[in-house]
Amino acid sequence: MKTPINGNDLMELGLPQGQIIGIALKINSKRHGFNREQMLAQFKLVLETPENYIDDAIFSKLAVALIEKANEKPEDFILLNLNPNAFAAYGLDHIEEGARKQMEVAMQLPVTVAGALMPDAHQGYGLPIGGVLATKNAIIPYGVGVDIGCRMALSVYDIPESFYYENEDKFKRELIAHTKFGAGHGFQGQYKSDHSVLESPLFTEHSFIKNLKDKAWSQLGSSGGGNHFVEFGIMEFAEADEVLNIPKGKYVALLTHSGSRGFGATVAGHYTKIAKDVCKLPEVARNLAYLDMTTDLGQEYWIAMNLAGDYASACHEVIHTKMQRALGATVLAKVENHHNFAWKEIWNNEEVIVHRKGATPAGKGVMGIIPGSMTAPGFLVRGKGEENAINSASHGAGRQMSRTQAEKNISKTEMQAVLKDHGVILIGAGLDEAPMAYKDINQVMAAQQELVDVVAKFTPKLVRMADDGSRED
């Protein structure tokens, strides 16, 4: 039986919606001797170089349609800059070609001022994951990402390392009791949490988000799916840190990673569609459609994005407060940073909008957390304020396998063996989040020594993720 290819599969490759998807599906219906993977690979090649397939017996119609689509120019068509500035890149030898090409396209936007590519970069939608882009008076919804305000939060406790090993079962019970995972999942009734973010007048005044309050309240303090996690580990300060006022030593710490849940995803989807309708870019740059910050639409999105960021922060605060109370611990230090967001910053003496899609703010003295994987160390860092990197660093190790590749190439036995070797207890997670699906965090950190200083190292010990390995809702 043939494994089907559907429109979503083709859109994931980058084929534009409408007539072109229909042409591709018609070609696929005959298969022409190709299996599913081979056909998808062929479609990808035609998409990347349609001029090579104009006379092809199977793919000529698709190639011609793609070329015609690329040359469509409505009255309000926006031309790309064919002589863009160069962008800074860190660890470029280990960054896939797709991410580099996406960054090159982003640099061609007429609103682009500067760009940088972090060493954990990989291909995404629009701006690559690990891409940093500074623009003039323009905000790009897909430059922020679907999970608006996704962030890391760290609590370092006054609990010595030995206490964790002596009470591992207690930490496991509390982790299960005070976290909730899975796309769409939230709290009901008496289990809902309250937070001042829900009192924002925007939930009653903003034309779009006023209908999202119930969803936001239900999911407040939950972590969703995808690569989001809540984990206990050991934080090692090889030297005392005077700024944080923490002596040299090893401490139990809680590290969380999640974003604005369904609320942020709904906001992102709504304004991305609007941006694509009003910003007529060539097909190659369509996912980088932007909103003018001097317009009502630009301001609408900006306000909604900032509320989603506040909401994401509130979700972490709820989790960390619950866990602190359950453990009866004192927090020695709390560090938090977000990485799917846009900020107004001064760059080269002018105000710009800095998009960090999967990139950590790393201005001089700014604290951040860069995780590895469920078995690899994470790092508490302090930014150096490197201007060429637009005051940024990586947001993690970065994927070296797509979710589909990981599920296909990694067995459950292999994953369990790696967890055992590293002494990590895992609750939930699918094979798409296996440690082997990620780049070597030490290699990534070595590529950004001029961007951040390492303050302490976090070693995961007890990790919880979505049971189904699902993506965010």
N, C-alpha and C positions, 0 to 999 in steps of 0.2 A: 504493500500500500504506500502511495506517495505521501510524504510528509508535506502538509500544505505550507504555502507562503501567502501571507495576507498583507493587506494594506499597511498595517502597523509595522510589519517587518520592513517594508520598503521605505516607509517614512523614517524609520530608525537609520537606514542607510543614508538618508538625505534626499531621497527622491521627492520632488514637490507634489503636493496634493492635487487632485483633479485628473485631468486627461492623461497625464504621464503615468500616474499610478495604474490607470486602466490599461494603458498599452503594455506596461510591464506584466500585469497580471495575465493578460491575454497570451503574451509570450510564454509565461510560466506554465500556463494550462497545457501546453504541448510538451513541455520539459526538454525536448530535443536531445535526450540522452544524458542530461545533467541531473545529478541528485540535488537535494535542497541546498546544501552548502556550496556546491559548485555554481548553482544558478545565482545565489546571492553574491558570490564572489564576482561572477560575470557582470551582474547589475552594477556592482561597485566600480568595476573598471570602466564600464560605459559612462557612468556618472562622472568619473574623474577625467576621462579623456574621450568625450563623445566624438570628436573629430576623427578618431582612429576607427570608428565603427560605422561611418556613413555608408559604406558599401558592403557591410556585413550582411550575410544572408539571413541571419536570425535577428540581429539587434539594430538594423539600420533605422527602422521606424522610430525606435526609442531614442537613438542617437540624434536624429534630426529634430525630434520634438524637444529634446533637452537643449539643443543649440538655439532653436527658435525661442524657447522660453527664456533662455539667458539673455536674448537680445530684445525682448519685449521692453518697450520704454513708454510708459504712460506719461501724460502731460506733466505730472509732478514728479517725474523720475529723478532720483538723486544719484549723481555721478560719484564714483569712488575716486580717491586720490591715487593716481598711478605712480606717483613718486613719493611714497610715504617715508617717514623717518624710520630709522632702524630701532629695534627694541632690544633691551638687555635680556639676556637669557643665562640661567645658572644651571649647571649640570646638563648642558644641551646634548651631550653624547648619549644620555639615557632617556631622552624625551622623544616620544613617538612622532613620526612625520605628520600625522593627522593634527596633533596639537600645535605643531609649528605652523602648519598651513593656516589653521584657524586664527592664530595670532597675527599672521601676515595679513589676512583679510581684515581683521579688526583694526590694524594700523592704517588701513586705507580709508576708513570712514572720514568724511570731511570734518567731523567734530573731534577727532582724536588729537590729543596733544602729546601723549607719551604712553609707552607700554613696557611691560616686563613679564617674563615667563619664569615661574618658580621651578625648582628641580623636581618636584613631585608631579609636574604637569602631565595631563593626559586629555584625550579628546572628549569634548562634551557637546552641548548645543550652543551655538553662538560663540561666546567667548569660551576658550578651553578651561577645564578645571585646572587651577593653578595659574590662571591668567590675571594680570593686573592691568587696568586700562584707565588712563586719565583723559577725560573729555571736557570740552568747553560748553557749558550751559546745556548739557544733554544727559539724560539718564536712560540706560539700556536695561529693560527688565531681565533679558537673558544674560546680561552682563553681571547681574546680581545673582540670578539662579532661581530655581523653583522653590528651594527650601530657604526662604528669606531669613537672614539673621542666624543661620545655623552656627553653633558655637561650641567651644570647650569651656568647662568650668571645673576648677580644682579646689578641693578643701584638704589642707594638710592638718592632721589631728595631732594632739599631744599624746599619741598612743605609740609606744615603741614597737619595733618590728616583731619582737618575740611574742607580744600579746596576740598578734594576728594568728600566728601558727598554733598558739594554745587555745584559741577560740574560733577556729575556722568555721565551725558549724553555726555559731551565732551570727557571724558576718553573712553567711549564706542565707540564713533565715530572714535577716533584716533586708537583704538585697531583694529577695523574692517578695517580701511583704510590702515594700514601699516603692516598687517600680511597676510600670505597665508598658508593654511593648506591642507592636503590631500595627500595620496600616489600618486606619479607621478606628482603632481602639481608644476608648476614653473611660472616664469614671462616671458613675451614676449615683443619684441620691445623696446619701450621707457621706459618700466617699469622695465627692467633689471637693476641691480646694478653693479657697478664696485668695484673691490677691488684688492689690490696688490697680493693677493694669486693666482689670475688667471694669473699673469705674471711669475709664477714659470717655469723655464726651463724644469721641469719634464713633463709638459703638451706637450712638443714637443720631449723630449729625452727618457722618460721612455717607455720601450717596450710595456707595457700594458695600462697604464693610458693616453697615448697620444691621444687616441680616446674618452676620457671621458670629454673633456673640454667643449663641447657644453652643455652637461647635467649639468655639474657643474655650468656653467654661468647662465643657465636658473633657476636653483633651489637656487642660492645664495640669502640668506635672507629669505628663506621660512622655514617652520617648519615641514612639513610632516604629518604623521599620528601617530597611536599608542598612547603612553602616553605623547606625546610632547605637550607643552602648552606655551602660552604667557599670563601673568596675572599681573594685578595691585593689590596691597595689601598695608597693613599698616605694616611698619617695626618699632617695638618697641625696643628701647634701654633702658632697665631698669636702666642701669648705663652708664655714659659717657665712651666711648672707646678711650683711649689715642692714640693707634696705628693708628686707622682710623681717629682720630681727629673729632669724632662726639659726640656732647653733648647728655645727657640724653633727651629722648623725643620720639614722634611718628612721622614718616615721611611716605610720599607716596613713594612706590618703585615699580620697574618693575622687574619681575622674569621670565626668559625664560628657557625652557628645550627642546633641540633638538640636532641633531648630524650632520653627514656628508651626509645625504640624499642618493639619488640614487648612487652618486659617491662612497661613502664609502661602501654601500651595494654591489656594483658590485665588488669592490676590495676584499671585504671579501669573497664573493662567489668564485671568481677566485682562490685565494690563499688557501682557505680551501680545494678545490678540489685537488689542486696540492699537498698539505700537505698529504692528505689521500692517494694519489698515491705513494708518495715516502717514507712515514713513516708507515710501516706495523705493526700496533699495534693490539693486540687482540680486538675482536669485542666490548667488554665492554668499551674499551678506544678509540674506533675508532674516536670519535669526538674530541679527544684531540691530534690528529696528529700534529706534530710540524715540524718546519723547522730549520735546523742547522744554527746558525748565522754566521758560518765561510764559508758558501756556498753562491754562487751567488743568489740562490732562497731566502735564508734567508734575505740577504741584500736587495733584490728587494722588498720583502714584508715590511721590516722595513721602507724603504724610502717611499713606498706608504702609509703605515699606518700613518707616521708622516705628510705627506701632507694632508691626510684625516682629521687629527686632526687640522691642521692649517685651513683647509677649514671650518670645523665645527665652529671653533672660529670666523672665518670671517662672517659666517651666523648670529651669535649672535651680532657681532659688527654692522652689517648693520641694524638689527632690533632696537638695542638700540640707534644708531645714529638717525635713522628716528624718533623714539619716543621722544628723547630729543629735537630735532628741532621742532617737532609738538607742544610740551608742552611749549617750551621756558624756560625749567628748567635748573638749575645748578645741576650737579651730585656731591654729597658730597662724595660718595664712590662707587667704582666698584669692584666687586669680581666675579671671574670666576674659575670654576674647571671642569675637565672632569673625566669620570668614566668608559669608555669602551676603555682601552688603555693599553700600556705596556711601562715601563720606565726602563732605565739602572740605577740601584741604588746600593749602598754599603750596604750589610747586613752581619753581622758577619764577617766584614773585607774582604769580597770578592764581586766582581762585579756580580750582578745577573740581570736577566730580571724579573721585577715585573709586573705580569698581574693583573689588577683590573677590573674585569668584573662586573659592577654594584657595585663599591666600590669607596669611596671618598679618595683621598690622604689626609693624616692627620699627616704629619711630624710635628715636634715641631715648633709651630708658623705659620703653613700653614693654610690659610683661606679656608673655604669651605661652601657650602650651601647644607643642607639636607632637601628636601621638604617632606610634609606629603601627603595630597591629595587635591582635589579641595575645600574641606571644613575644612581640618585639618591644623594646623599651620606648617610652615617650620622653620628651624633654621639656622642662620648664626653662624658658629662655627670656633674655632681655635684649630688646632691639638695639641696633647700632645706628639706625637712621640713615641707611645707605640711599642716597638720592637716585642713583641709577635704577635701583629696585623699587622706586617710588615708595620707600619706607615699608617694605613688605618682606615676607618670608613664606616658606611652604606651610601648608596647613596639615601635613601628615607625610606619610611615606609615598602615597599615590599608588594607583592600581597599575600592575603590569599585565593583568589579565582582565578581560571584561567579565561580567557576571556569568554570561553564557559560557565563555571559555573555561572559567573556574569550575562550573558545575559539570562540564564535560570531561575535564582533564584531571580533576582531583577527586580521589575516593574518600569516603567517610573514614575508612581505616587509616589512610595516610594522614588525614586531619587529626584524628584522635591520637596518633603516634606523636605528632608534633606537639600537641597540647601536653601530653604526658612528659615528653622530654623537657619541657619548659616549666613543668609543675603548675600548669594553669587549669583551673576548674572553669568549664564553660557551661552556661545555662542558655539554651536556645542557639540561634544562628544557623544559617544554611551554608552549604559548601561555597556559595558565592562570596562569603566573607572569610574563607580559609586564609590563614596567614600567608600561604604561598601565592595568593593572588595579588599580594602587595610587593612593591619595590623594597629594597634593602634600606631601612631608615638610616643606617650609619653612613651609607653612600650619599643619601640625600642631605644629611647634616654636614658631611664633608664638603658638599658643593655650595653650602651657604654660610661658610665661616665668616665671610665679610658682612653678613646680614644680621647675625645674632650671636650673642654669647650664651653658652649653656650655664644655667644656674644650678640645676639639679636633674637627676634622672629618675623616671618613674618606671617601675617594673610591674606589669599586670600580674595579678594572682587569681582573682575571682571576677569573671566577666559575664554580664548578662546582655543578650541581644534579642531581637524579635525571633520567636520560635520558628516562624515560617521563612525567615530570611527575606521577607517581603520588602519592597521598596516603599518609600514614603508615600502617603496618600495625598 
